[in-house]
């Protein structure tokens, strides 16, 4: 850990000096005027920088931090992040073009994805980025494109580690389609060398949304040792190991939080030991939601209120077509309550128990059930925090043909 830096708390800072909800000195009402309509997303540039600074301060200085635009590909936000991290991990030709347009060094850009198209392979080889190989067939296609274009492809190998780790709520299947089994990975690594591809490193990913630093660090160490074995087998003198991310983020009421300081201490422990005996390796940690989630807000307007049976509803103009994750349907079997608050000053109002639902023709379009909020009026704003990750990029935006989400970088 960098002892000369402070690790700032990862909290949503919604209340200004006067108690008026907002971010970066602007009230949510002002931001709604700037957006021109509700609902919309607002991303807090200051919180974004603070999140990355906290990660830098807590993790080992040798650790390179990469961002995954799949989490949030809003181009102004990606540009901002690209200036603060060491590289990007992209998963499509469109994300690749965005990364390069932001000025990311191709050598610091990884192209991932289990089913790469010919277009993606052509863009990857032509751009000189590192292409994460996910199968022997994919390696052959990359090699063929290199011969066609007269360029030497840069590749890494994604290894399907099949670690025995506790499952999380977003993991649904025993096996995944990602990467190459360990035994086959040795053969693919040799194929890459024999075909004169530049083998730059290895990628091992064990899962997402883990909150126990001990579990994350243990599997980082396993990933590193597997990668080191592969590197030794083919005689690599310099290589990187992308140990993935997996840092958990609280998206719903009652979610736990990752202890970032403990995470840094545990990473320091294994990295100090392993890198002391292997100075050829670079360590990459790939984060997405942990960088952007708490820097984002989804702002909606109350359009109706009604009682159905014994249940009081607030109906808002947002919905899961913009923010599927907030409705609790991110590969989860049951809805959960989003972290929400009024977007206006409510001092002196009584609390009421309400359920908050969106505007879509689906019973799943519900953000909270039986939550306590200050009494809200039609036309007032409601804000869902922890909304910087997997908002527009993950949601079924075409459902009911409503307008796409407006996004602001504040």
C-alpha positions as CSV (number, residue, x, y, z in Angstrom):
1,X,0.0,0.0,0.0
2,X,1.1,3.6,-0.6
3,X,1.4,4.8,2.9
4,X,1.6,8.5,1.8
5,X,-1.9,8.5,0.4
6,X,-5.3,8.4,2.2
7,X,-7.9,5.9,1.1
8,X,-11.1,8.0,0.8
9,X,-14.4,6.4,1.8
10,X,-16.5,5.1,-1.1
11,X,-19.7,6.9,-0.3
12,X,-22.4,8.6,-2.4
13,X,-22.1,12.3,-1.6
14,X,-25.6,13.5,-2.4
15,X,-26.3,16.3,0.1
16,X,-24.7,19.7,-0.5
17,X,-23.7,22.3,2.1
18,X,-27.3,23.6,2.3
19,X,-28.9,20.2,2.6
20,X,-30.1,20.3,-1.0
21,X,-29.5,17.0,-2.8
22,X,-27.1,17.1,-5.7
23,X,-23.6,16.4,-6.9
24,X,-20.6,18.5,-7.7
25,X,-22.2,21.7,-6.5
26,X,-25.3,21.3,-8.7
27,X,-28.7,20.3,-7.3
28,X,-30.5,17.4,-9.0
29,X,-33.2,19.9,-10.1
30,X,-30.5,22.0,-11.9
31,X,-29.1,18.8,-13.5
32,X,-32.6,17.9,-14.7
33,X,-32.8,21.3,-16.4
34,X,-29.4,20.7,-18.0
35,X,-30.5,17.2,-19.2
36,X,-33.7,18.7,-20.5
37,X,-35.8,15.7,-19.4
38,X,-36.0,12.9,-16.9
39,X,-35.0,10.2,-16.4
40,X,-31.2,10.6,-16.8
41,X,-27.9,9.5,-15.5
42,X,-25.4,11.8,-13.8
43,X,-21.8,10.7,-13.2
44,X,-19.7,12.6,-10.7
45,X,-16.3,13.3,-12.0
46,X,-14.9,14.1,-8.6
47,X,-16.2,10.8,-7.1
48,X,-14.7,9.0,-10.1
49,X,-11.3,10.4,-9.5
50,X,-11.6,9.8,-5.7
51,X,-12.5,6.1,-6.3
52,X,-9.4,5.6,-8.5
53,X,-7.2,7.4,-6.1
54,X,-8.5,5.2,-3.3
55,X,-7.7,2.1,-5.3
56,X,-4.2,3.3,-6.1
57,X,-3.6,4.1,-2.5
58,X,-4.7,0.8,-1.2
59,X,-3.3,-1.7,-3.7
60,X,0.4,-2.5,-4.3
61,X,2.2,0.1,-6.3
62,X,3.4,-2.6,-8.8
63,X,-0.2,-3.4,-9.7
64,X,-1.5,-1.9,-13.0
65,X,-5.2,-0.9,-13.0
66,X,-7.2,-1.5,-16.2
67,X,-10.8,-0.4,-16.8
68,X,-13.5,-2.4,-18.6
69,X,-15.7,-0.2,-20.7
70,X,-18.4,-2.9,-20.9
71,X,-19.4,-1.6,-17.5
72,X,-20.0,1.9,-18.7
73,X,-19.0,2.9,-22.3
74,X,-20.2,6.5,-22.1
75,X,-17.4,8.2,-24.1
76,X,-16.8,11.3,-21.9
77,X,-16.6,9.0,-18.9
78,X,-14.2,6.5,-20.6
79,X,-12.0,9.4,-21.7
80,X,-11.8,10.7,-18.1
81,X,-11.0,7.2,-16.8
82,X,-8.5,6.5,-19.5
83,X,-6.3,9.4,-18.2
84,X,-6.4,7.9,-14.6
85,X,-5.8,4.2,-15.2
86,X,-3.0,2.2,-16.8
87,X,-5.0,0.6,-19.6
88,X,-8.4,-0.7,-20.9
89,X,-9.8,-4.1,-21.4
90,X,-12.3,-3.9,-24.4
91,X,-14.6,-6.6,-25.7
92,X,-15.7,-5.3,-29.2
93,X,-14.4,-3.4,-32.1
94,X,-16.5,-0.4,-31.1
95,X,-15.0,-0.4,-27.6
96,X,-11.6,-0.8,-29.2
97,X,-12.1,2.3,-31.4
98,X,-13.3,4.2,-28.4
99,X,-10.2,3.3,-26.4
100,X,-7.9,4.3,-29.2
101,X,-9.8,7.5,-29.8
102,X,-9.3,8.3,-26.1
103,X,-5.5,8.1,-26.7
104,X,-4.9,4.7,-25.0
105,X,-1.6,3.2,-26.1
106,X,-2.4,0.0,-28.1
107,X,0.1,-1.9,-26.0
108,X,-2.0,-1.0,-22.9
109,X,-5.3,-2.2,-24.5
110,X,-6.5,-5.8,-24.2
111,X,-9.2,-7.2,-26.6
112,X,-11.2,-9.9,-24.9
113,X,-14.3,-11.9,-25.8
114,X,-15.0,-15.6,-26.3
115,X,-16.5,-15.4,-29.8
116,X,-14.5,-12.8,-31.7
117,X,-15.7,-11.9,-35.2
118,X,-13.4,-11.5,-38.2
119,X,-14.0,-7.7,-37.9
120,X,-12.8,-7.7,-34.3
121,X,-9.7,-9.8,-35.1
122,X,-8.9,-7.5,-38.1
123,X,-9.3,-4.4,-35.9
124,X,-7.2,-6.0,-33.1
125,X,-4.3,-7.1,-35.3
126,X,-4.4,-3.9,-37.4
127,X,-4.4,-1.7,-34.3
128,X,-1.6,-3.6,-32.5
129,X,-3.5,-4.2,-29.4
130,X,-3.1,-7.4,-27.3
131,X,-5.7,-10.0,-28.4
132,X,-6.8,-12.3,-25.6
133,X,-6.9,-15.8,-27.2
134,X,-9.8,-17.9,-26.1
135,X,-9.4,-21.1,-28.2
136,X,-6.9,-22.8,-30.5
137,X,-9.2,-22.0,-33.5
138,X,-9.1,-18.3,-32.5
139,X,-5.3,-18.4,-32.4
140,X,-5.2,-19.7,-35.9
141,X,-7.5,-17.0,-37.2
142,X,-5.4,-14.3,-35.5
143,X,-2.3,-15.9,-37.1
144,X,-3.9,-15.9,-40.5
145,X,-4.9,-12.3,-40.2
146,X,-1.3,-11.4,-39.2
147,X,0.0,-13.1,-42.4
148,X,-2.6,-11.3,-44.5
149,X,-1.9,-7.9,-43.1
150,X,1.9,-8.3,-42.8
151,X,1.7,-7.5,-39.1
152,X,2.9,-9.5,-36.1
153,X,0.0,-10.0,-33.8
154,X,0.3,-9.4,-30.1
155,X,-1.6,-12.0,-28.1
156,X,-2.3,-13.2,-24.6
157,X,-4.0,-16.4,-23.5
158,X,-7.1,-16.5,-21.4
159,X,-7.0,-19.6,-19.2
160,X,-10.2,-21.2,-17.9
161,X,-9.0,-21.8,-14.4
162,X,-12.1,-23.5,-13.0
163,X,-11.2,-22.4,-9.5
164,X,-13.2,-23.9,-6.7
165,X,-14.5,-20.6,-5.3
166,X,-17.8,-19.8,-3.7
167,X,-20.5,-18.9,-6.2
168,X,-22.0,-15.5,-6.4
169,X,-25.6,-14.5,-7.3
170,X,-24.6,-13.6,-10.9
171,X,-22.9,-16.9,-11.6
172,X,-25.5,-19.3,-13.1
173,X,-23.6,-22.2,-14.7
174,X,-21.0,-24.8,-13.6
175,X,-18.8,-24.1,-16.6
176,X,-18.2,-21.0,-18.6
177,X,-17.5,-20.4,-22.3
178,X,-14.5,-18.2,-21.5
179,X,-10.9,-19.2,-22.0
180,X,-8.9,-22.4,-22.6
181,X,-8.5,-25.3,-20.1
182,X,-5.2,-25.3,-18.4
183,X,-3.8,-28.4,-20.1
184,X,-4.8,-27.1,-23.6
185,X,-3.3,-23.6,-22.7
186,X,0.2,-25.1,-22.7
187,X,-0.3,-26.3,-26.2
188,X,-1.8,-23.0,-27.4
189,X,1.1,-21.1,-25.8
190,X,3.6,-23.2,-27.8
191,X,1.5,-22.7,-31.0
192,X,1.7,-18.9,-30.5
193,X,5.5,-19.1,-30.2
194,X,5.9,-21.5,-33.1
195,X,3.8,-19.1,-35.3
196,X,5.9,-16.1,-34.3
197,X,3.1,-14.4,-32.5
198,X,4.2,-12.1,-29.7
199,X,2.9,-13.8,-26.6
200,X,2.6,-10.9,-24.1
201,X,0.9,-12.6,-21.1
202,X,-2.0,-14.5,-19.6
203,X,-5.5,-13.7,-18.3
204,X,-7.2,-15.7,-15.6
205,X,-10.6,-14.6,-14.2
206,X,-12.4,-16.4,-11.4
207,X,-15.7,-14.4,-10.9
208,X,-17.4,-11.2,-10.0
209,X,-19.0,-9.5,-6.9
210,X,-16.9,-11.0,-4.2
211,X,-16.7,-9.2,-0.8
212,X,-14.2,-11.3,1.0
213,X,-10.6,-10.1,0.4
214,X,-9.2,-13.4,1.5
215,X,-11.1,-15.3,-1.3
216,X,-10.1,-12.7,-3.9
217,X,-6.4,-12.7,-2.9
218,X,-6.2,-16.5,-2.7
219,X,-7.5,-16.8,-6.3
220,X,-5.2,-14.0,-7.5
221,X,-2.3,-16.1,-6.2
222,X,-3.6,-19.2,-7.9
223,X,-3.9,-17.3,-11.1
224,X,-0.4,-16.0,-10.9
225,X,1.1,-19.4,-10.3
226,X,-0.7,-20.9,-13.2
227,X,0.4,-18.1,-15.5
228,X,4.0,-18.4,-14.2
229,X,4.0,-22.1,-15.0
230,X,2.8,-21.4,-18.5
231,X,5.5,-18.7,-19.0
232,X,8.2,-21.0,-17.8
233,X,7.0,-23.8,-20.1
234,X,7.5,-21.6,-23.2
235,X,10.5,-19.6,-21.9
236,X,8.9,-16.1,-21.7
237,X,11.3,-13.6,-20.4
238,X,8.7,-10.8,-19.8
239,X,5.0,-11.2,-19.5
240,X,1.9,-9.8,-17.7
241,X,-0.7,-11.7,-15.6
242,X,-4.2,-10.2,-15.7
243,X,-5.7,-11.6,-12.5
244,X,-9.1,-10.2,-13.2
245,X,-11.1,-8.1,-10.7
246,X,-14.0,-9.5,-8.8
247,X,-14.2,-6.6,-6.3
248,X,-17.8,-6.5,-4.9
249,X,-19.9,-3.3,-5.0
250,X,-23.1,-2.7,-3.0
251,X,-25.9,-2.1,-5.5
252,X,-28.9,-2.8,-3.2
253,X,-30.1,-2.1,0.3
254,X,-28.3,-4.4,2.8
255,X,-25.4,-5.3,0.5
256,X,-22.1,-5.7,2.2
257,X,-19.0,-3.7,1.3
258,X,-15.5,-4.8,0.4
259,X,-12.7,-3.7,2.8
260,X,-10.3,-2.1,0.3
261,X,-7.5,-1.7,2.9
262,X,-7.6,-5.4,3.8
263,X,-7.7,-6.2,0.1
264,X,-4.5,-4.2,-0.5
265,X,-2.8,-5.8,2.5
266,X,-3.6,-9.3,1.2
267,X,-2.4,-8.4,-2.3
268,X,0.8,-6.9,-0.9
269,X,1.4,-10.2,1.0
270,X,1.3,-12.5,-2.0
271,X,2.9,-10.1,-4.5
272,X,5.8,-9.4,-2.3
273,X,6.5,-13.1,-2.0
274,X,5.9,-14.1,-5.6
275,X,7.5,-11.1,-7.4
276,X,10.6,-11.4,-5.3
277,X,11.4,-14.7,-7.1
278,X,9.9,-13.7,-10.5
279,X,10.7,-10.2,-11.6
280,X,9.7,-10.8,-15.1
281,X,6.0,-10.6,-14.4
282,X,3.7,-7.5,-14.4
283,X,0.4,-7.8,-12.5
284,X,-2.8,-6.3,-14.0
285,X,-6.0,-6.0,-12.1
286,X,-9.1,-5.4,-14.2
287,X,-11.9,-3.4,-12.6
288,X,-15.1,-2.0,-13.9
289,X,-18.0,-1.6,-11.5
290,X,-15.7,-0.9,-8.6
291,X,-14.4,2.2,-10.4
292,X,-17.7,3.7,-11.6
293,X,-20.6,2.3,-9.7
294,X,-20.6,4.7,-6.7
295,X,-19.9,7.7,-8.9
296,X,-23.2,7.4,-10.8
297,X,-26.8,8.3,-10.1
298,X,-30.1,7.6,-11.9
299,X,-32.6,10.4,-11.5
300,X,-36.3,9.9,-12.1
301,X,-39.4,12.0,-11.7
302,X,-42.6,10.9,-9.8
303,X,-45.4,10.9,-12.3
304,X,-48.2,9.2,-10.3
305,X,-49.1,8.0,-6.8
306,X,-51.8,5.4,-6.0
307,X,-52.8,2.8,-3.5
308,X,-53.4,-0.8,-4.6
309,X,-54.8,-2.9,-1.8
310,X,-52.7,-2.1,1.2
311,X,-49.7,-1.0,-0.9
312,X,-48.8,2.6,-1.6
313,X,-47.1,3.1,-5.0
314,X,-44.8,5.8,-6.3
315,X,-44.8,5.6,-10.1
316,X,-41.7,7.1,-11.8
317,X,-40.8,7.9,-15.4
318,X,-37.7,5.6,-15.3
319,X,-37.6,1.9,-15.6
320,X,-35.6,-1.3,-16.0
321,X,-35.2,-0.4,-19.8
322,X,-32.6,2.1,-18.5
323,X,-31.5,0.5,-15.3
324,X,-32.1,-3.3,-15.2
325,X,-29.6,-3.8,-12.3
326,X,-31.5,-1.5,-10.0
327,X,-34.7,-3.6,-10.4
328,X,-32.8,-6.6,-9.0
329,X,-32.8,-8.7,-12.2
330,X,-29.1,-8.9,-12.8
331,X,-29.3,-12.7,-13.2
332,X,-31.0,-12.8,-9.8
333,X,-34.2,-14.8,-9.0
334,X,-35.8,-12.2,-6.7
335,X,-36.1,-8.5,-6.9
336,X,-34.2,-6.4,-4.3
337,X,-34.5,-2.8,-3.1
338,X,-32.3,-0.3,-4.9
339,X,-30.4,2.3,-2.8
340,X,-32.6,5.4,-3.3
341,X,-33.4,8.8,-1.8
342,X,-35.4,11.9,-2.6
343,X,-33.8,14.3,-5.2
344,X,-35.2,17.3,-3.4
345,X,-34.9,18.7,0.1
346,X,-37.5,17.0,2.3
347,X,-36.7,18.3,5.8
348,X,-39.8,18.3,8.0
349,X,-41.8,15.8,5.9
350,X,-43.2,12.7,7.5
351,X,-41.9,9.3,6.2
352,X,-44.2,6.8,4.4
353,X,-43.8,3.2,3.3
354,X,-44.0,3.0,-0.4
355,X,-43.1,0.7,-3.4
356,X,-41.4,2.4,-6.3
357,X,-42.3,1.2,-9.8
358,X,-41.4,2.3,-13.3
359,X,-43.3,2.9,-16.5
360,X,-43.0,-0.4,-18.3
361,X,-45.6,-3.0,-18.9
362,X,-43.9,-5.5,-16.7
363,X,-44.3,-6.5,-13.1
364,X,-40.5,-6.8,-12.9
365,X,-40.2,-3.0,-13.4
366,X,-40.0,-2.2,-9.7
367,X,-37.1,-0.5,-7.9
368,X,-38.2,-1.0,-4.3
369,X,-40.9,-2.7,-2.3
370,X,-42.1,-1.4,1.1
371,X,-39.3,1.1,1.7
372,X,-39.5,4.2,3.9
373,X,-39.1,7.5,2.1
374,X,-40.1,11.1,3.0
375,X,-43.5,11.8,1.5
376,X,-43.0,12.6,-2.2
377,X,-45.2,14.7,-4.5
378,X,-45.9,14.2,-8.1
379,X,-43.3,16.0,-10.2
380,X,-40.5,15.6,-7.6
381,X,-37.3,13.7,-8.2
382,X,-36.2,10.4,-6.8
383,X,-32.5,9.3,-7.1
384,X,-31.0,5.8,-7.3
385,X,-27.4,5.9,-6.2
386,X,-24.7,3.3,-7.0
387,X,-25.8,3.6,-10.6
388,X,-22.5,4.2,-12.5
389,X,-22.1,0.6,-13.6
390,X,-24.3,-1.6,-15.9
391,X,-27.0,1.0,-16.5
392,X,-27.6,1.7,-20.2
393,X,-25.0,-0.8,-21.3
394,X,-26.8,-3.8,-19.7
395,X,-30.5,-2.8,-19.9
396,X,-33.1,-3.8,-22.5
397,X,-33.3,-0.2,-23.9
398,X,-35.6,-1.3,-26.8
399,X,-38.4,-2.6,-24.6
400,X,-41.5,-0.5,-25.2
401,X,-39.5,1.9,-27.5
402,X,-39.0,4.6,-25.0
403,X,-36.2,7.1,-25.6
404,X,-32.7,6.0,-24.6
405,X,-31.2,7.2,-21.3
406,X,-29.7,10.7,-21.2
407,X,-26.2,10.7,-19.6
408,X,-24.2,13.6,-18.1
409,X,-20.7,13.8,-16.8
410,X,-20.9,16.4,-14.0
